Amino acid sequence: MSLETETLNADANGVARAARYLNNGALLALPTETVYGLGADARNARAVARIFEAKGRPHFNPLIVHVPDAAAARELVAWPEAADRLAAAFWPGPLSLVLPIRPESGVAHLVTGGLQTLAVRVPAHPVAQDVLRAFGGPVAAPSANPSGKLSPTTAAHVLSGLSGKIAAVLDAGACPIGLESTIVALTPVPRLLRPGGLPADALEAALGLPLGGAGSGIEAPGQLASHYAPRAVLRLQVTDPRPEETVLGFGRVDSDLNLSPSGDLVEAAANLFGHLHRLDASETTAIAVTPIPESGLGRAINDRLRRAAAPRA
């Protein structure tokens, strides 16, 4: 069934209408500081199922639940001392924590992908905060795009992929960070499941110990080998592009489109999905990406690019 997707302004009326959509079990795309999320009441199994339907998302791929503060997160998950330390340092912000779910949480089973853990996050975006507080409950919200495709950093990106499949999008302009949240599991020791908008070295400094790595299974969103994919074929770490390739550059290089001419990784992260959307809308069939440092936010940028370049299923 096709819906008339409404675009809401990021004002008091838009926030109130957004909260009503969530209360009625509808799907709402809302801005965060990372990317636009596709939100539904995390306690409403039918609403959560609509997320998977709208995105074409595999049911084994878990979702992140957004809450307004750490106190709300503690109602949903077991809360070790390490979670206190990370929440105090980085929430609100682009960090998701994977912790054992409380049996009494009320979160729909589909949210966890059948796992005994739940990913929780406190977003920093003021409009997301307004919606969460107006709604008054946990909101499950993966990125607001068809599964495996480019993540949206503007309302227009959302509409290009999900118009007619969701009730509304709350338009607050471009997302300032532009990369999904960093995901850390605290079960039982801290492990980095997905690099993202918060560099791993900042987390390790706060914890006072190195982060372990992810296991072989799916424990959190963004771990599928092929993900964040444009239509064109990507080739990475390119220093000698082919004539038929459109060049996506970083730093002082010749390119058709540049993530950051000055070599600023923060600027590159903010531009990544927007630039890939621009290339996706063009007629290019091959993209060559020049080298990007594997440090700080570069680790997350390269993670997204490697998944975008992976063989499609």
N, C-alpha and C positions, 0 to 999 in steps of 0.2 A: 504494500500500500504506500503510495507516494504522499508525503506531507507537504504542507506549505511552510517552509522553514522561515521563521521570523528572525529578523536582525534587531536586537535590542541595544539601546544606547546604554553606556556605562554610567547611568545616573541613578538616583534613588528609585525612580519608577521602573527602570530596567532591572535593577537588582531585586526589587519586590516581585516583579513578574517572573524573573528567573527562579526565585525560591518557590513560587507557586507551581511552575513547571516541574521542579524536582519533587515537591510534595504530591503532585498528581501522577508520579511514575513516568514522566516524560524524560526524553534525553535533551540535555542542554550542553552546548559547547561554551566553555568559559575560559577567560584568559588566566594564565599564571605567569610568573616571571620566567619560566622555562619555555614551555610551548602551550598552545591551547589544548585543554583537556576536554574529553567527552564525558560529561558528568551524569550520574544517576544516583538515586538513593541506594546506598550500599546495603540497606536492610531489606530492600524490595527485590525479591528474586526475579520477578517478571521484568522489572526495569533494568536490572543488571543483564538479563538475557538479551534485552534489546540492544545493549552495547555490543555484544558479540555479533548479533545479527547485522547491525548497521555497519560495523567495521569489517565483517567477514573474518573475524578473529578466531583462531583455534581455542577451544574451551580449556585446553590444558595450560594456556598462557595466562598467568594470574594478573590481577589489576592492583593498582595503588589506590589506597583510600586516603582522601584528603580531609583533614580536620583543622579547626581553628587554632588549637594550641596543644601543648604537651599533655595537659590535664585530660583533654578529650582522647588523646592517643592512649593514655594509660588505662582508660576504660575498655579498650579493645584488645590490648596485647599485654603479655607479661613484660615487666619493665626492670631490667638489670641496671646496675650502677653505670655501665658504659653508655646506656641509652640516655641517662641523665646528663652525662658529660657532653655527649654529642648534641643533644637537644639544647642544652644551655649555650653551647658555642655557635650552633648553626641554624637553629629554628627561630623564627620563620626563615625558610630558605630552601635551596635546591638540593635537599638531602632526604632520601627515603630510607627508613629503617625497616628491616625484615626481622620480625620477632614472633614468638609463639602466640597464636591467637587464643584469646580467652573463650572458653565454651559459652559463656553468657554474653558475648559481644553483640549477638543479634545480626552479625554480618552474614549476608547470603553466601551459601556454599560456593556458588559459581565464582565469587570474587577471588578466592584463594586458589583456584585451579586444582582443587582436591588436596592441597597441601595443609599441613597443620600450622602454617605460619601465615602472617599477614604483613604486607608492606604498608607503612603509614608515613604520611608527610604533612607538614604544616607549611603551606605556601606563603610566600612573602608578598605576593601581588595584592594591593589594597582592594581591588575589585573582587578577587577570589575570596579574600577574607570577609568582605561584606556579604557575599552570597552565602558562605558557610555559616555565618552568624545569623543571617536572616532565615536560612533553612533550618538550622538547629540540629543537624545530624551529620553522620559521616557520608561523604560523597565519593563513590568509586569513579575514577576518572583516568583512563588511559589517554594517549594522544588522540586528538580529534581528526583522524584521517583513516582511509581504508587500510586494513592491516597490511603491513609490509611496505607501504608507500611512504613518501616523504612526510615528516612531521610538520604540522602547521604552526607558523609563527605570526599569522595575521588571520583576521576573520575571513578574508577573501580566500585564503588557502583552505580553511575549513569548508566553505561553501563549494569550492571547486571539487571537493571529494565527497561531501556528505549532504549537499542540498537535496531536499526531498526525502531524506532518511531520518532527520532529527527535527525536534520541535523548534529549536531556536539556537542562535549564537549571540552571545553577549560581546559586543565589539568594543574593546578598549585599546585598539591600536596594536602596534607590534610588540611582541614579547621581548623584554630587555636582554635576557640571557641567551635565548635561542637554542639551547641544548636541553635535553631532558635531565631530570635530577640524577645525581649520583646515588646508587643504591648500595647500601651496606647491610649485610646480615650479621646479627649478633647471636648466632645460634650454633655452638655456644661461644665461639671466639669471633672477633671482628674479621669479616671477609668482604672484599670488594666484588660485588656481583655485576655492577655496571658502572664504568666511569661516566661522569656527566658534568653538570654545571658547577660542581664543587670539586676542586683538585684533590686527589688522593693524599698528597703530602700535607695538606691542611688538616685532614682527618687524622692522619698518623701523628701529627704534632699534638693534636688535642687529646688523643688516646694515650700517647706516650709509648706506642708500640707499632710495629709494621702491620699492615693489613694482609690477611691471607687472600688466596685466590678463590674463584668460583669453582664448584664441582662440575661434573659432567652433565647433570640434569638441569631442567628448567626450574629455577627457584624464584625468578623475578622477571618482570617485563624487560624487553630489549635484549634477550639472550639468544634469540633465534639467529642462526648463521646468516641468513639472508633477510635483510630488514632495511628500512629507510631508503627504499630503492626507487630511483627515477626510471623513466623508460629507456634512456640511453645507457649504453655500456660504459662503465667507468674503468679507467686504468690509473693506478696510483703511483706515487713517487716518481713521476715522469720528469726527466730533464731534457728529453729530445722528442717533443711531440710529433705525431704523424700529421701529414697535410690535412687529412680528413677529420682530425680531432679538434673539438672546441676546448680551449685551455682554461681551466679554473686555477688561478694562481694564488700564491701566498708570498708576500714580501716583494722585493724589487726584481720582478721577472716580467718578461713579455707574456701577456695573457689577454684573453677575450673578456674575462671577468675576474676580479681579484677579491679574495676574501678579506685581505688587509694589506694594502700596498706598503704600509710601514712595518709589517711583521708583528702586529699586535694580536696575540692569541685571543684576548677577550673580544676584540672587534671581529675576528675571524669566526669565533663561536656564534656570536650574534647574527652574523651574515650567512652562516652555512646553509641552513634550510631555505632561506629566502633566495639565495643565489641558485641553489639546486632547483627550486620551483621555477625560477626564471628560465633556466636551461631546459627544464621539462616542458615548458610552454613553447619553446622554440622548436625548430625542425632538426636540431642536432641529434645524431644517432651515436656519437662517440665523444666521451669527455676524458680529457687528460688532466689529472690533478698533479700540480707540482709538489715537491716535498714540503711537509709540515713537521716541525719538531715534535718528538715524542716525549714532551715534558709539559707539566702543568695542564692547562685546558687542551693542549695539543693531543694528549692521550685520549680524551673523549672525542675530539674531532676526528682523529684517525680511526677510532673504534667505529664511529658512525660511517665513515667512508669505506672501511673494510667490509662492513656488513652490506652497504649499498652496492659494493662491487662484487660481492659473492655470487656464485652461480644461482640462478633462480630455480626454485622448486618446480 
